[in-house]
Amino acid sequence: MNRSLYVLAVAALALFACSGDDESSSGDLVGYRASLYETHFPTERKNLNGTHTLRNVGLPRGVSAAEVAVETIEMPSPVLLYTRDPDEIFVLGGTPLGIEVYVGLIDGLPTGENETAPYFAKYDPTNGEITYLDLDRGSGLPYLGGALVHADGYVYVVSQAHLYKIEPESMRIEVSIDLPRPSPATVYNGLSTGRTGELILKSLSFVPGDANLLLVDGASMEIVFSTDCDCASARLSLAVDENGVEHLYHLNREQTFRYVVEPGSLTLDRDWISRFDPDGTGVNQEPTSPMILGGRVFYTTNTNFGATLPMRVFWQQVDTDYTPDMPPLTGPPLFDDPQARAGWSFSGLSADEATGILFGEDQARGLVNAFLPMDDGGIEILWQRDLRISSGSTVVSDRQMVYATDFVDGSNHLVVLDLMTGDELLRVPTPATRATIGAILCTPDGEVYLASNEPGRPTGFLVRVYVP
């Protein structure tokens, strides 16, 4: 399939995926959303299929650096960002475990540490007020959890091995529950929801065999289903196939797999389990989260900052059977690099759902690219740029803008690239003196927020970029 036909096919599938009542909220909200609140940033990956695609948000195309203003809002080690209503920007932070190591490897500065504890905060951009909630009811490692703004109006947050139900207007913890913790090494970093409205949670463990998947009824906050899972650090993704079946997708270092999602149950689809072996060596250095686009599931290696191999990209058809006895998938290199240097990315892939163009980033080597999958199993790289990128990219489809970061001369810059060509449209130096493993949030009011962790500095902060 040539480039033009591929783009048309993906656009048609995206239109189908956004047309049904269960699929999207319509208008400017892109991707599969099911029981998410009708807002642009209800989850850290923007939608349930994980494309990071947005519409009609952020800075206007064509704005210059001289026309924007930059402000900072002090906040301890912010990482993930969410929205609900226009006066509500939520921040999950204070969980630096491992993040400071990634930051130090990207910007080349001493790792640095901060005395922080997990918290969830609400920032009101209309008056500058910040309300904090301590996430101190759980136990275990302060690993980065997750949050979800649900269609029922509540915000659900998982931190360590504890689930919180938060009433967002008053910022009150209405109820919270302990989650199963078979070992001290068990933490939860997956939180999602599907058509049933039940919360889907995933644990991972630094001890093999101690991870599981849970379904929780948000109204009662009771666990209604639990199953063992060979889960890993990748986030969860969901999509509905052409037959109307909803699947939950996940992967570990050896296999990709999915579950059929039904009220009160998750059933492993034994006809969709695939092995993947990036280099034919049997070594897989912790894959990135799966992303569903145009009837395909995409993912890459590596998220492990100790990776010794180049990053590779894989994709599988949603409507094709896979079994473990089939030959393992061996995806093509993600970047054009004659030296085949080792690379990794904490953030994974993003995509434009209108054109089917995918975006990769290698935070170890400082590379960003745009590519299309080809029928011969390779990829066509449309453009590739050198950026010392640290944040995950955000795609604003209708304006054909890709938001990223670039650490230059001791300053973390917000950079906007042209989606089709990779040309630099805007560069805004920020007061951040470290790279950041943090989100880039774009609002319908024309503002952009960057979560700057700033390990080893007196404080982290949100960077606010806008046109006065």
C-alpha positions as MATLAB code, in Angstrom:
seq = 'MNRSLYVLAVAALALFACSGDDESSSGDLVGYRASLYETHFPTERKNLNGTHTLRNVGLPRGVSAAEVAVETIEMPSPVLLYTRDPDEIFVLGGTPLGIEVYVGLIDGLPTGENETAPYFAKYDPTNGEITYLDLDRGSGLPYLGGALVHADGYVYVVSQAHLYKIEPESMRIEVSIDLPRPSPATVYNGLSTGRTGELILKSLSFVPGDANLLLVDGASMEIVFSTDCDCASARLSLAVDENGVEHLYHLNREQTFRYVVEPGSLTLDRDWISRFDPDGTGVNQEPTSPMILGGRVFYTTNTNFGATLPMRVFWQQVDTDYTPDMPPLTGPPLFDDPQARAGWSFSGLSADEATGILFGEDQARGLVNAFLPMDDGGIEILWQRDLRISSGSTVVSDRQMVYATDFVDGSNHLVVLDLMTGDELLRVPTPATRATIGAILCTPDGEVYLASNEPGRPTGFLVRVYVP';
ca = [
       0.000    0.000    0.000;
       1.453    3.374   -0.974;
       1.560    6.384    1.312;
      -1.577    8.081   -0.050;
      -3.715    4.949    0.191;
      -2.470    4.259    3.719;
      -3.334    7.765    4.901;
      -6.820    7.523    3.341;
      -7.394    4.104    4.915;
      -6.389    5.281    8.384;
      -8.530    8.401    8.042;
     -11.537    6.231    7.130;
     -10.930    3.934   10.088;
     -10.510    6.930   12.388;
     -13.831    8.317   11.153;
     -15.482    4.947   11.844;
     -13.906    4.780   15.284;
     -15.186    8.253   16.185;
     -18.701    7.849   14.770;
     -20.363    5.482   17.237;
     -21.913    6.485   20.541;
     -19.410    4.358   22.453;
     -16.389    5.497   20.538;
     -15.928    9.218   21.024;
     -17.694   12.200   22.459;
     -17.738   13.932   19.038;
     -16.428   17.355   18.091;
     -12.835   18.043   19.081;
     -12.361   14.939   21.260;
     -10.303   12.409   19.318;
      -9.937    8.648   19.711;
     -11.649    5.961   21.729;
     -13.062    7.413   24.957;
     -15.816    5.081   26.239;
     -16.516    6.123   29.874;
     -14.052    9.005   30.053;
     -15.201   12.496   30.997;
     -15.772   14.788   28.000;
     -12.529   16.709   28.217;
      -9.331   16.797   26.174;
      -7.049   15.346   28.870;
      -9.039   12.798   30.914;
      -6.079   10.416   30.993;
      -2.323   10.802   30.603;
      -2.435    9.383   27.046;
      -5.363   11.669   26.053;
      -7.546    8.759   24.905;
      -7.915    5.055   25.623;
      -6.215    3.901   22.415;
      -3.140    5.936   23.392;
      -2.443    8.122   20.347;
      -1.926   11.437   22.210;
      -4.014   13.126   19.484;
      -5.890   16.372   20.194;
      -7.839   18.935   18.172;
      -8.456   22.669   18.488;
      -6.245   23.214   21.526;
      -2.998   24.963   22.375;
      -1.233   27.830   20.675;
      -2.405   29.143   17.303;
      -0.376   28.002   14.341;
       1.916   30.757   13.128;
       2.464   32.390   16.502;
       6.004   33.634   17.103;
       8.158   33.389   20.229;
       7.927   37.172   20.634;
       4.142   36.909   20.915;
       3.976   34.370   23.760;
       4.346   34.819   27.494;
       5.960   32.307   29.863;
       5.028   31.881   33.524;
       5.907   29.295   36.168;
       3.762   27.782   38.905;
       5.862   26.214   41.671;
       4.956   22.615   42.411;
       7.023   19.709   43.805;
       8.078   17.275   41.086;
       4.984   17.395   38.811;
       4.774   14.616   36.220;
       1.324   13.791   34.778;
      -1.388   16.304   33.841;
      -5.159   16.046   33.357;
      -8.171   18.296   32.768;
     -11.865   18.183   33.559;
     -13.638   21.557   33.331;
     -11.922   24.762   32.076;
     -10.921   25.847   35.594;
      -9.468   22.462   36.536;
      -5.960   21.314   35.707;
      -4.929   18.283   37.735;
      -1.374   17.243   38.536;
      -0.030   13.898   39.727;
       3.427   14.295   41.201;
       5.854   13.693   44.014;
       6.715   10.195   42.790;
      10.248   10.533   41.441;
      11.299    6.875   41.710;
      13.474    6.293   38.642;
      12.434    9.500   36.881;
      15.437   11.450   38.117;
      17.707    8.817   36.565;
      16.100    9.262   33.133;
      16.350   13.041   33.464;
      20.047   12.886   34.357;
      20.818   10.646   31.409;
      19.053   13.039   29.026;
      20.471   16.357   30.201;
      23.867   15.051   31.382;
      23.585   16.696   34.802;
      23.966   15.031   38.214;
      20.871   13.000   38.998;
      19.797   15.006   42.030;
      17.052   14.121   44.484;
      14.143   15.863   46.170;
      12.325   15.062   49.385;
       8.872   14.579   47.924;
       5.842   12.392   48.594;
       2.984   11.357   46.274;
       0.286   13.990   45.843;
      -2.618   14.957   43.595;
      -3.251   18.658   43.007;
      -5.733   20.928   41.269;
      -4.582   24.193   39.704;
      -7.223   26.790   38.817;
      -5.870   28.949   35.958;
      -8.574   31.571   36.527;
      -7.224   32.601   39.938;
      -3.918   30.743   40.395;
      -5.139   28.702   43.367;
      -3.585   25.282   44.022;
      -5.244   22.618   46.176;
      -3.146   19.623   47.264;
      -4.195   16.170   48.408;
      -1.601   13.924   50.026;
      -1.692   10.397   48.611;
      -0.435    8.888   51.843;
      -2.824    6.010   52.488;
      -0.935    3.423   50.460;
       2.286    1.550   51.041;
       5.160    0.367   48.947;
       7.470    2.019   46.464;
       6.621    5.580   45.312;
       6.355    4.463   41.696;
       4.491    6.690   39.229;
       0.814    5.682   39.302;
      -1.960    7.205   37.231;
      -5.272    9.044   37.235;
      -8.470    9.051   35.240;
     -11.263   11.609   34.916;
     -14.399    9.473   34.660;
     -17.718   10.180   32.964;
     -19.323    9.903   36.406;
     -17.612   13.201   37.290;
     -15.131   11.770   39.772;
     -11.369   11.617   39.459;
      -9.814    8.254   40.314;
      -6.139    8.105   41.265;
      -3.933    5.095   41.897;
      -0.710    5.504   43.843;
       1.454    2.709   45.218;
      -1.160    0.011   46.014;
      -4.075    2.282   46.888;
      -7.038    3.626   44.873;
      -8.608    7.023   45.634;
     -12.018    8.348   44.571;
     -11.828   12.146   44.556;
     -14.668   14.657   44.292;
     -12.908   17.225   42.107;
     -14.796   20.433   42.903;
     -14.102   20.231   46.637;
     -10.931   18.160   46.174;
     -12.105   15.765   48.848;
     -11.168   12.089   48.998;
     -14.627   10.550   49.153;
     -13.395    7.005   49.694;
     -10.223    4.993   49.120;
      -9.321    1.314   49.201;
      -6.233   -0.836   49.527;
      -5.435   -2.928   46.460;
      -4.050   -6.473   46.496;
      -0.341   -6.423   47.198;
       1.087   -9.935   47.100;
       4.606   -8.690   47.767;
       6.356   -5.491   48.897;
       7.527   -5.115   45.286;
       3.967   -4.781   43.908;
       2.897   -1.340   42.638;
       0.053   -0.110   40.408;
       0.689    2.060   37.379;
      -2.232    1.215   35.121;
      -5.675    2.825   35.414;
      -8.266    2.809   32.649;
     -11.964    2.264   31.921;
     -14.106    0.863   29.137;
     -17.735    0.849   28.018;
     -18.934   -0.770   31.238;
     -17.638    2.171   33.268;
     -15.758   -0.165   35.596;
     -12.227    0.880   36.504;
      -9.456   -1.325   35.116;
      -6.260   -1.465   37.170;
      -2.936   -3.132   36.511;
      -0.155   -3.905   38.890;
       3.430   -4.769   38.153;
       6.033   -6.287   40.357;
       9.778   -6.330   40.576;
       9.310   -9.950   41.688;
       8.041  -12.237   38.878;
       4.548  -13.657   39.228;
       3.103  -11.064   41.590;
       1.064   -8.893   39.190;
      -2.648   -8.806   38.426;
      -5.534   -7.099   36.627;
      -8.515   -5.788   38.578;
     -11.986   -4.483   37.829;
     -13.367   -2.038   40.376;
     -16.918   -0.696   40.526;
     -16.487    3.049   40.915;
     -19.827    3.579   42.657;
     -19.188    1.084   45.454;
     -15.371    1.048   45.220;
     -15.476   -2.729   45.451;
     -13.188   -5.077   43.529;
     -15.521   -7.126   41.314;
     -12.930   -9.131   39.366;
      -9.288  -10.121   39.691;
      -6.978  -12.261   37.595;
      -3.269  -12.994   37.592;
      -1.408  -11.294   34.781;
       2.153  -11.427   33.548;
       2.006   -7.628   33.420;
       4.886   -5.229   32.867;
       5.436   -1.472   33.121;
       3.597   -0.550   29.893;
       0.288    1.305   30.260;
      -3.056   -0.217   29.277;
      -4.811    0.496   25.962;
      -8.375   -0.208   24.824;
     -10.207   -0.285   21.503;
     -13.362   -1.696   19.922;
     -12.992   -3.853   16.811;
     -15.223   -3.805   13.730;
     -17.456   -6.463   15.319;
     -18.121   -4.269   18.333;
     -15.934   -6.283   20.723;
     -13.995   -4.226   23.243;
     -10.448   -5.377   23.996;
      -7.873   -4.430   26.608;
      -4.304   -4.572   25.226;
      -1.084   -5.097   27.134;
       2.393   -6.601   26.657;
       5.464   -7.703   28.552;
       9.030   -8.505   27.558;
       8.069  -11.662   25.681;
       4.472  -11.381   24.422;
       1.631   -9.115   23.417;
      -1.869  -10.141   24.507;
      -5.395   -8.833   24.976;
      -8.567   -9.452   26.972;
     -12.228   -9.243   25.982;
     -13.830   -6.629   28.265;
     -17.309   -7.419   29.556;
     -19.242   -6.352   32.666;
     -17.480   -7.876   35.647;
     -14.932   -9.873   33.663;
     -11.772   -9.845   31.550;
     -11.263  -12.906   29.343;
      -7.874  -13.630   27.795;
      -8.142  -13.903   23.998;
      -6.039  -16.995   23.344;
      -6.140  -16.335   19.595;
      -4.275  -13.042   20.015;
      -1.026  -13.830   21.821;
       2.162  -13.050   19.948;
       5.820  -13.390   20.749;
       8.187  -10.664   19.637;
      11.961  -10.813   19.505;
      13.498   -7.541   18.353;
      16.900   -8.787   17.258;
      16.589  -12.543   17.175;
      18.526  -12.672   20.430;
      15.756  -13.447   22.894;
      16.531  -10.145   24.626;
      13.734   -7.570   24.882;
      14.478   -4.487   26.906;
      11.038   -3.485   28.281;
       8.630   -2.385   25.520;
       6.642    0.845   25.384;
       2.876    1.014   25.851;
       0.709   -0.307   22.988;
      -1.097    2.220   20.782;
      -4.072    1.308   18.568;
      -4.513    3.131   15.255;
      -6.196    2.177   11.995;
      -6.880   -1.434   12.981;
      -3.301   -2.037   14.118;
      -1.565   -2.221   17.481;
       1.827   -0.442   17.544;
       4.594   -0.589   20.155;
       8.368   -0.246   20.387;
      11.358   -1.262   22.426;
      12.903    0.059   24.773;
      11.882    1.836   27.980;
      14.791    0.433   29.978;
      17.485    3.117   30.354;
      20.061    0.333   30.472;
      19.120   -0.805   26.954;
      22.013   -2.061   24.851;
      20.155   -2.373   21.534;
      18.593    0.114   19.075;
      14.869    0.807   19.342;
      12.572   -1.137   17.028;
       8.897   -0.719   16.144;
       6.266   -3.457   15.830;
       2.676   -3.646   14.722;
      -0.032   -6.304   14.666;
      -3.440   -6.442   13.045;
      -6.407   -6.239   15.386;
      -8.407   -8.693   13.231;
      -5.650  -11.320   12.747;
      -5.057  -14.401   14.902;
      -1.709  -14.778   16.682;
      -0.547  -17.720   18.749;
       2.649  -18.289   20.760;
       3.766  -21.126   18.470;
       4.080  -18.713   15.514;
       7.513  -17.233   14.666;
       8.212  -14.154   16.804;
       7.790  -10.704   15.324;
      11.023   -8.892   14.452;
      10.222   -5.235   13.850;
      12.344   -2.780   11.826;
      14.630   -0.161   13.395;
      12.652    2.878   14.516;
      15.294    5.421   13.445;
      17.678    5.934   10.582;
      21.013    5.453   12.335;
      23.889    3.830   10.396;
      25.749    3.318   13.683;
      22.858    1.300   15.175;
      23.352    2.859   18.605;
      21.447    1.715   21.661;
      18.403    3.801   22.517;
      15.378    4.070   24.799;
      12.266    6.142   25.426;
      10.255    6.514   28.610;
       7.271    7.843   26.639;
       6.581    5.596   23.640;
       4.763    6.387   20.412;
       2.226    9.039   19.501;
       0.236    9.485   16.291;
      -2.017   11.715   14.233;
      -5.347    9.927   13.843;
      -6.285   11.990   10.762;
      -3.312   10.966    8.604;
      -2.055    7.807   10.313;
       1.418    9.314   10.731;
       3.254    7.968   13.781;
       5.890    9.757   15.849;
       8.786    8.106   17.647;
      11.312    9.487   20.088;
      14.627    8.203   21.360;
      15.496   10.060   24.529;
      18.891    8.404   24.829;
      20.168    9.541   21.431;
      18.074   12.711   21.130;
      16.031   11.766   18.064;
      12.443   12.443   16.954;
      10.860   11.193   13.754;
       7.628   10.737   11.809;
       6.983    7.521    9.914;
       4.469    5.288    8.181;
       4.328    1.469    8.307;
       4.799   -0.255    4.959;
       3.366   -3.490    3.572;
       6.824   -5.062    3.306;
       7.269   -4.864    7.098;
       9.505   -1.812    7.014;
       8.745    1.831    7.717;
       8.967    4.971    5.614;
      10.586    7.729    7.635;
       9.007   11.012    6.563;
      11.362   13.185    8.617;
      13.845   12.859   11.463;
      15.265   15.556   13.748;
      17.906   15.843   16.451;
      16.242   17.019   19.691;
      17.271   16.297   23.268;
      13.675   15.388   23.942;
      12.476   14.331   27.366;
       8.701   14.836   27.532;
       6.247   12.718   25.601;
       5.028   14.489   22.460;
       1.503   15.861   22.038;
      -0.147   16.006   18.597;
      -2.668   18.705   17.639;
      -4.120   17.230   14.491;
      -6.157   20.031   12.906;
      -3.312   22.531   13.288;
      -0.714   19.953   12.181;
       1.478   20.743   15.187;
       3.593   18.382   17.300;
       4.644   19.648   20.745;
       7.955   18.379   22.140;
      10.907   19.558   24.253;
      14.599   20.155   23.593;
      17.222   20.626   26.323;
      19.670   23.263   25.074;
      22.441   25.116   26.944;
      21.030   24.457   30.393;
      17.428   25.316   29.497;
      14.514   23.068   28.585;
      12.808   24.498   25.500;
       9.231   23.954   24.391;
       9.394   23.173   20.682;
       6.562   22.945   18.140;
       7.195   21.016   14.919;
       5.239   20.854   11.684;
       3.463   17.502   11.651;
       4.078   16.806    7.952;
       7.626   18.128    7.479;
       9.257   18.282   10.931;
      10.105   21.955   10.355;
      10.403   23.977   13.543;
       7.390   26.280   13.914;
       8.123   27.654   17.369;
      10.824   27.478   20.040;
      10.245   28.874   23.530;
      13.072   28.715   26.104;
      11.633   28.057   29.569;
      12.988   28.697   33.087;
      13.395   24.924   33.579;
      17.066   24.051   34.117;
      16.594   20.288   33.775;
      15.096   18.018   31.169;
      11.727   16.631   32.273;
       9.846   13.356   32.168;
       6.605   15.322   32.255;
       3.442   15.878   30.266;
       2.676   18.632   27.760;
      -0.932   19.763   28.193;
      -2.754   21.957   25.663;
      -6.056   23.634   26.526;
      -8.960   24.939   24.416;
      -8.206   28.384   25.874;
      -4.961   28.521   23.904;
      -2.595   27.689   26.734;
       0.160   25.092   27.006;
       1.471   23.610   30.263;
       4.710   21.674   30.671;
       5.328   19.632   33.828;
       8.939   20.262   34.878;
      10.214   17.813   37.526;
      13.501   19.695   38.203;
      15.224   16.939   40.263;
      17.879   18.302   42.596;
      16.495   21.849   42.363;
      14.635   23.687   45.165;
      11.295   23.084   43.445;
       9.652   21.820   40.322;
       6.970   23.775   38.501;
       4.431   23.955   35.747;
       5.549   26.092   32.825;
       2.608   28.017   31.344;
       2.968   29.283   27.761;
       0.224   31.442   26.230;
      -0.540   34.442   24.043;
      -1.480   37.386   26.307;
];
